[in-house]
Amino acid sequence: MRIKTLLLVILALTIYPLYAQETTDHYIEVIGTSEIEIVPDKIHYIIEIREYFEEEFDGKSKPEEYHTKVPLSQIEQGLRKNLAEAGITQDAIRTQEIGDYWRKQGQDFLVSKQFDITLTDFKQIDEIIKRINTKGINTMRIGELENKDILAYHQKGKIEALKAAQRKAAYLVEALGKKLGDVLRIVEGDNTSGLPFAQSNVSNVMSSNAASFDSFRTIKKNYSVMVRFEITD
């Protein structure tokens, strides 16, 4: 038993110097960041239609006097006609969900339906807004923005963040009269996007402002990476 214990102690003393040579207390750890702005090649435009009463727009009737309900099928027919006039093909229109709208006391349910329209250019949104009849439209908004080369953009963003970390570490170390050594550690940060879906931007088209969509016409991705560099003389 004593021989085994002695061998373990000798082995431990042999390994420790080897491990100590691989680590260093002379290092700098910095965070590099980058932002990539991507032009989408596929835009999801969400339009929700809802039944309404003709009396809502006569400028004199009170809610309790509403009785001439415009059916959803009529509103949808008008919407599809307006979309066709704007150059949107029927295969680009997908029904996303359908349901009953909240019922006011003493009134019928107002049925609503949501459409996901796939576009390739933001100019198509402008054409839709020019032609659409807003009476049956509850909301219009930009949904998900996509780009077929998004993975390549991710790679580019991470590389740029890594280079930014190296530049930062270099000028900080050089200010102390030292040099930047080898990379000891790289930790990828939480990469987030700056409103890639613009889901929170819901526009009530009864007072629609098309310019409000301008700030949501690109995909912005932010990247960060933490890097530890050795400091040498």
LOMAR-328949 format. One record per residue (C-alpha): z, y, x. Coordinates in steps of 0.25 Angstrom, whole numbers, padded with zeros to 4 digits, always signed. Layout:
# LOMAR-328949
ZYX...
END
This chain:
# LOMAR-328949
+0000+0000+0000+0003+0010+0011-0010+0007+0018-0018+0010+0005-0010+0023+0003-0013+0027+0017-0028+0024+0015-0028+0033+0002-0022+0044+0009-0032+0044+0021-0043+0043+0011-0038+0055+0003-0037+0063+0016-0051+0059+0020-0057+0063+0007-0050+0076+0005-0057+0083+0017-0070+0079+0013-0068+0084-0001-0062+0097+0004-0075+0099+0012-0083+0099-0001-0075+0110-0008-0072+0125-0004-0063+0136-0008-0073+0146-0004-0082+0148-0016-0087+0158-0026-0089+0154-0041-0098+0163-0049-0105+0163-0063-0120+0166-0064-0126+0169-0077-0141+0171-0082-0148+0175-0095-0161+0170-0099-0169+0176-0111-0179+0167-0117-0190+0170-0127-0190+0160-0138-0203+0152-0142-0197+0147-0155-0189+0156-0165-0181+0150-0177-0181+0161-0188-0172+0158-0199-0174+0163-0213-0165+0161-0225-0170+0163-0239-0161+0164-0251-0163+0165-0266-0161+0178-0272-0161+0186-0285-0172+0196-0288-0161+0205-0294-0155+0207-0280-0167+0216-0276-0169+0224-0289-0159+0235-0284-0151+0235-0297-0146+0221-0301-0132+0217-0298-0129+0203-0293-0124+0198-0306-0138+0202-0312-0146+0193-0302-0153+0182-0310-0167+0181-0305-0166+0171-0293-0178+0170-0283-0179+0155-0280-0178+0150-0265-0192+0143-0267-0198+0157-0270-0191+0163-0258-0196+0152-0249-0210+0153-0253-0210+0168-0250-0204+0166-0237-0214+0155-0233-0225+0164-0237-0220+0175-0229-0218+0166-0217-0232+0161-0218-0237+0176-0218-0229+0178-0205-0237+0167-0199-0226+0156-0200-0230+0142-0202-0223+0133-0212-0220+0123-0201-0212+0134-0194-0202+0135-0206-0191+0125-0207-0180+0125-0219-0167+0126-0212-0157+0125-0223-0156+0128-0238-0144+0130-0247-0137+0138-0258-0133+0152-0255-0119+0156-0259-0118+0159-0274-0113+0172-0280-0104+0171-0292-0113+0170-0305-0126+0168-0297-0134+0156-0294-0135+0150-0280-0145+0156-0271-0152+0145-0263-0155+0149-0248-0165+0142-0238-0166+0144-0223-0179+0143-0214-0180+0141-0200-0193+0147-0195-0199+0143-0181-0206+0155-0175-0212+0157-0161-0212+0172-0160-0202+0183-0165-0214+0191-0171-0215+0180-0182-0201+0185-0186-0206+0199-0188-0218+0194-0196-0208+0186-0205-0199+0198-0207-0211+0207-0211-0216+0197-0222-0203+0191-0228-0198+0194-0241-0183+0197-0239-0178+0195-0253-0176+0180-0252-0172+0180-0237-0157+0179-0234-0158+0179-0219-0167+0179-0207-0163+0176-0193-0168+0171-0179-0163+0157-0177-0164+0149-0164-0173+0153-0153-0180+0143-0144-0188+0141-0132-0195+0128-0127-0191+0131-0113-0177+0134-0115-0172+0123-0105-0180+0130-0094-0173+0143-0097-0159+0136-0097-0162+0131-0083-0167+0145-0078-0155+0152-0084-0145+0142-0077-0153+0144-0064-0152+0159-0065-0137+0159-0068-0135+0150-0055-0143+0160-0047-0135+0171-0053-0122+0164-0048-0127+0162-0034-0131+0177-0033-0117+0182-0038-0110+0172-0029-0118+0177-0017-0116+0192-0018-0101+0190-0021-0099+0181-0008-0108+0190+0000-0099+0201-0003-0087+0194+0004-0096+0191+0016-0097+0177+0013-0109+0168+0009-0112+0159-0003-0112+0144+0000-0116+0132-0008-0114+0130-0023-0101+0122-0026-0101+0122-0041-0110+0125-0052-0105+0126-0067-0115+0129-0078-0109+0139-0088-0111+0139-0103-0125+0144-0106-0126+0152-0118-0137+0159-0126-0138+0173-0131-0141+0171-0145-0152+0161-0144-0152+0158-0159-0148+0172-0164-0141+0165-0176-0131+0176-0178-0142+0186-0181-0144+0185-0196-0152+0196-0202-0151+0199-0217-0165+0202-0220-0162+0210-0232-0160+0221-0221-0168+0214-0210-0170+0220-0197-0180+0213-0189-0177+0220-0176-0163+0213-0176-0170+0200-0171-0175+0207-0159-0163+0203-0150-0164+0189-0154-0178+0186-0149-0174+0179-0136-0165+0168-0131-0155+0172-0121-0148+0162-0113-0136+0164-0104-0132+0155-0092-0120+0154-0083-0117+0146-0071-0104+0146-0062-0107+0143-0048-0097+0140-0036-0102+0144-0022-0096+0141-0008-0093+0153+0000-0096+0153+0015-0095+0162+0027
END
